[in-house]
Amino acid sequence: MRVLVVPDPATPVVGVAVHVDVGFRSEPEGRTGFAHLFEHLMFQGSESLEKLAHFRHVQGSGGVFNGSTHQDYTDYFEVLPAAALERALFLEADRFRAPKLTDENLRNQVDVVKEEIRLNVLNRPYGGFPWILLPPVLYDTFPNAHNGYGDFSELEQASVEDAAAFFDTYYSPGNIQVTVAGYLDVDEALRLVEKHFGDIPARPAPVRRSFAEPLPTGERRQVVTDAHAPLPAFALGYRLPDPGADLEGYLGHALLGSVLGAGEAARLQRRLVHVDGLVTDVSASAGLMGPLDARDPDTFTITAVHPANVDPDRVLAAVDEELDKLAAEGPSTEELARQVARWSAGLHQENDRVMYRMLGLGARELLYGRAEIAVELPDRLAAVTPEHVRAAAEALRSSGRGVLLVEPTAAQEGTK
């Protein structure tokens, strides 16, 4: 088990996060959504604490807690007053030692997850757009292309035996990382981690799988209908450089996303919204679930919502024109500096909170073996040149891509 301790004497709180090296790309075929379902099960009590006891202990201490499932990891975290550090470590170690995996808990959480999917995907406009709908257009393999939220029939087939096997395989001490941050003494924090996690029985850590697959050689296109969407939309997906092997190239793509879509002066905002009036909203970003949030492969996305009387191919042509301009000339020095300042200010604001700083450090340590990346990001972004962004734009234009078109059906259904 890896332990990362981050003292911060300027804050009166302490945070504890446990990152598990398994996300929805690792879940077995026939069990889509299982990694997320299992995250829910980890909040249903343990062999020593009844259901909701974890909640009461955290909230009774004035703390907050949560968990989330990503492509390549699942995290569990809480932030409490500094005096409650040992309580937080006890609670996290307790559920990682022996969560309460019962049929009652499983059936209950399957229903909870299904309701979450109804709320966030099935019954809302643009639900699952683009993170669920775009990957099967761009990728071929099950880990990269399947729906990480889950299929109802497959969630319903999940068994306690499936849950126990998943826990035994992926939730071994050698496959988790504990991050402790905030107002703390390093030696004391390490002693408490050893006290509470040290007696969890060791089990073999799983061999980490590679999810690599060939780059697409051309454009792939798919149309989906959305009964709740008021307007058509599209998402473009391109492959990103591997941040573990080419961080410089990855950050060039990340800032390309900012130059294209961040703020009213960004190129696609200016061209598509304000000048040509082709779309009502447009964005561009690196990372299907955010920048530096997954191992290779990951996705660069451009999304837009446009009026029904606008041909999506006209919008796509305008996007390609802007990419071609950047591939030929790159952004101006001032344009890039504005986006670097914008992103760096956001990083500093986010890292001002113990919870986000802790989660960022823990995720980068787990994914890339260097928590320091989270601290170095402002300087690494400042070192990105217009040539890096130009090369990123050229890479997008010279590679295959996925094109997802969302067509609304609500208006047609309403006239029947």
Steps between C-alpha positions, in 0.01 A plus 500: 500500500629844408461795736526867404514756784457870420534730804340846481530698823293784355173306505297388805370181339632165387401288202534128440459348155534141385557450128442149368671400175180388329247694295224417260748403226595197715152366565419164338295462185141422587521719810500856364480755779636258759792720614256782577255261664776368722590855603143528632537173691803638685265746676266229631672414825768249599538195717557728802283805418134489405359675196510882527748491791777633273272789402415583861862493617617734224209742514497491880859626487402785271650331195403421142558185294437343163635266234517490121575256220722595206645325197803360683440555871242526774546740789354530850563811704405707799602832652464561875634733771869426558434342840296225330785357290503165679124468465527552124777242466310248710186540289680461169706202616191337650307480175807397302552216744153346475212682328152362561434318173150358538223428252280758673764771460569398142135503391445832675799663329411358158171689538683814612738487201211438259324807637822699464521395136136599442566839657836577337471324164163363391264777610702814436599685183836388360534236771832316470623754245777460412675274754270198453394550137827602333742219602327223298538718191874561547610172662464131413587305816258430784704678772519825304163496325243369748259693721668545838173604663353160426224313322191427712483132412868447579478690827202286600698182435781601739541261793661511842755253363586753226544769765720279720719406203533865396599597855752218530654581163520879500462619860817334630740722698756479220251655259404804707660828593424703812545877489493706820510879471449805717592606852705203619832372624657271240638243745176483695296469181715210380468332840123524485488368144707201609280451807175485305601359160796288605302191604294474181605161356727524197372361171665494157442822308355444152721547197408834347349456154590707198199650323699601192335461162590623150424858401196544276605542139211715384180667609239289676150637528195399701156657553300461821158639585409682820134541593585772757746714303356833383769549232740285297854454627824334397817378664836446333746259657873475430772296667736678740873439552586274792551735799726244666740494205450842338373750756622793291298387200198432722513852647529642149166333424355618831583862418373451146166421664518828692598702191203350318231510766584674830346845537323739269823583312579134421508418131197273474298722732581803290453335161205266557299694759571869443602536134326224302219430749514128423479366855353596834776338704843352430782356710830318453708310754762233559381192686169318485447567873743789536868575439759257638227273637582177315781295358539447127283493292288805570292738294512860381145623451329788324125531566239741372124557506351661190161615362297242310525700175881486501658207315747334738745450213515876462602530866752217464654675201541819701663305785741343250582842357594630845712191567671545163584862586653392830684211332651746250588791727436405863350747748655838564722538804243727663212263424684207658614705800138598567391136508797395716411773750135397492580135568766574761262724693246218501762254626604729785138559597424127495814407694410750768258237636653202679257254343578587137873532564503160672301333222717651227822389665365153571368445148824611330705279732280199426473556125847624412716428804566870562275698730732793428333547161206662679735755661705557186203558269501883502870506404460216250212685335701822489774310314262396220581699186290602200689228307374234743141613442556519123632142502197386702262653247694338216479164678121529527461586133725216387335224707168320495214616716162404631197714414190459715183676381210544741162552339204613713172315468289688756358749251402230250342284770306797629328546161378141466 
